Amino acid sequence: MKFSRLILLLAAWPLLTALPACLSLESEEQKAEAAEKAVLAKHDELMGKMDQLYDLRQQLQKASLPDTVEAGRRQRALLTADGAMMGWMHQYHKPAASVTADQQLAYFHKQQQFIDSVGVLMEHSIDSAQRALTHAQPATQPSTK
């Protein structure tokens, strides 16, 4: 019984050693697809924050901040984050199907770094604006008397 298993293993050995080579081609394509999905998922996540950028800019304009220069900086930071997102979207193009999986993977890796940096910029500008607004003096409201 052990002898037949050994013969079976020896007969299957060439197939078992060739299998990783076959899978590596498929694996690179799968890696490229997964990388593309990760880039687009990050894009979708950040797009959900675009309204927040706009709302915070409006709130900063209306708030009574003691340092108007700093408020202006925070508004410009929000505009810069918005512009970075728009810039990324305009330059992003899915590679053609004729491009090798390795080249696609490299492209998506570069795009992931780019969109991640946009995300960091957005987070910093949102956090900064929110901190400024929590320290803002309440705007004077007209009396309803």
C-alpha positions as CSV (number, residue, x, y, z in Angstrom):
1,M,0.0,0.0,0.0
2,K,2.8,2.4,0.9
3,F,4.5,1.5,-2.3
4,S,1.5,2.4,-4.5
5,R,1.4,5.8,-2.8
6,L,5.0,6.4,-3.5
7,I,4.5,5.5,-7.2
8,L,1.5,7.8,-7.4
9,L,3.5,10.6,-5.8
10,L,6.4,10.1,-8.2
11,A,4.0,10.0,-11.2
12,A,2.3,13.2,-10.0
13,W,5.6,15.0,-9.1
14,P,6.1,16.8,-12.5
15,L,2.5,18.1,-12.3
16,L,3.0,19.3,-8.7
17,T,6.2,21.1,-9.5
18,A,4.8,22.7,-12.7
19,L,1.6,23.9,-10.9
20,P,3.2,26.9,-9.2
21,A,4.6,28.2,-12.5
22,C,1.1,28.0,-14.0
23,L,-0.5,29.6,-11.0
24,S,2.1,32.5,-10.9
25,L,0.7,33.9,-14.2
26,E,-2.8,33.8,-13.0
27,S,-1.6,35.1,-9.6
28,E,-0.1,38.2,-11.2
29,E,-3.3,39.0,-13.0
30,Q,-5.2,38.4,-9.7
31,K,-2.8,40.7,-7.9
32,A,-3.4,43.4,-10.5
33,E,-7.1,43.0,-10.2
34,A,-6.9,43.2,-6.4
35,A,-4.7,46.2,-6.6
36,E,-7.1,48.0,-8.9
37,K,-10.0,47.2,-6.5
38,A,-8.0,48.6,-3.6
39,V,-7.3,51.8,-5.4
40,L,-10.9,52.2,-6.4
41,A,-12.1,51.4,-2.9
42,K,-9.9,54.1,-1.5
43,H,-11.3,56.5,-4.1
44,D,-14.8,55.7,-3.2
45,E,-14.1,56.1,0.5
46,L,-12.6,59.5,-0.1
47,M,-15.4,60.6,-2.4
48,G,-17.7,60.1,0.6
49,K,-15.8,62.9,2.3
50,M,-16.0,65.5,-0.4
51,D,-19.3,66.9,0.9
52,Q,-17.6,67.2,4.3
53,L,-14.8,69.3,2.8
54,Y,-17.3,71.7,1.2
55,D,-19.4,71.9,4.4
56,L,-16.4,72.7,6.5
57,R,-15.3,75.4,4.1
58,Q,-18.7,77.0,4.5
59,Q,-18.7,76.7,8.3
60,L,-15.2,78.3,8.5
61,Q,-16.4,81.3,6.4
62,K,-19.4,81.8,8.8
63,A,-17.5,81.1,12.0
64,S,-16.2,83.9,14.3
65,L,-12.6,82.8,14.6
66,P,-10.2,84.9,16.5
67,D,-7.4,84.3,13.9
68,T,-8.8,85.0,10.5
69,V,-5.4,84.3,8.9
70,E,-5.4,80.8,10.3
71,A,-9.1,80.3,9.2
72,G,-8.0,81.3,5.7
73,R,-5.2,78.7,5.8
74,R,-7.6,76.0,6.9
75,Q,-10.0,76.9,4.1
76,R,-7.2,76.8,1.6
77,A,-6.1,73.4,3.0
78,L,-9.6,72.1,2.4
79,L,-9.5,73.5,-1.1
80,T,-6.1,71.9,-1.7
81,A,-7.5,68.6,-0.6
82,D,-10.4,68.9,-2.9
83,G,-8.1,69.9,-5.8
84,A,-5.9,66.9,-5.1
85,M,-8.8,64.6,-5.3
86,M,-10.0,66.2,-8.6
87,G,-6.4,66.0,-9.9
88,W,-6.1,62.3,-9.1
89,M,-9.4,61.5,-10.8
90,H,-8.4,63.4,-13.9
91,Q,-5.1,61.7,-14.3
92,Y,-6.3,58.1,-13.4
93,H,-6.8,55.8,-16.4
94,K,-7.1,52.1,-16.2
95,P,-4.3,50.4,-18.2
96,A,-5.2,48.8,-21.5
97,A,-5.8,45.1,-21.5
98,S,-2.7,44.7,-23.7
99,V,-0.5,45.9,-20.8
100,T,1.2,43.1,-18.9
101,A,0.0,42.2,-15.4
102,D,3.3,43.3,-14.0
103,Q,3.0,46.7,-15.5
104,Q,-0.6,47.0,-14.4
105,L,0.4,46.0,-10.9
106,A,3.2,48.7,-10.9
107,Y,0.7,51.3,-12.2
108,F,-1.9,50.4,-9.5
109,H,0.8,50.5,-6.8
110,K,1.8,54.0,-7.9
111,Q,-1.9,55.1,-8.0
112,Q,-2.4,53.6,-4.5
113,Q,0.4,55.7,-3.2
114,F,-1.1,58.8,-4.9
115,I,-4.6,58.3,-3.6
116,D,-3.3,57.4,-0.1
117,S,-1.5,60.8,-0.1
118,V,-4.7,62.5,-1.1
119,G,-6.4,60.7,1.8
120,V,-3.8,62.0,4.2
121,L,-4.2,65.5,2.9
122,M,-8.0,65.2,3.3
123,E,-7.8,63.9,6.8
124,H,-5.4,66.5,8.0
125,S,-7.4,69.4,6.5
126,I,-10.7,68.0,7.8
127,D,-9.2,67.5,11.3
128,S,-7.6,70.9,11.3
129,A,-10.9,72.6,10.2
130,Q,-12.9,70.7,12.8
131,R,-10.5,71.7,15.6
132,A,-10.7,75.3,14.6
133,L,-14.5,75.2,14.6
134,T,-14.7,73.7,18.0
135,H,-12.6,76.6,19.3
136,A,-14.7,79.2,17.4
137,Q,-16.6,81.7,19.2
138,P,-20.4,81.3,18.7
139,A,-21.6,83.7,16.0
140,T,-23.8,86.5,17.4
141,Q,-27.4,85.7,16.7
142,P,-29.9,88.5,16.1
143,S,-32.3,88.9,19.0
144,T,-35.8,87.5,18.5
145,K,-37.3,89.9,21.0
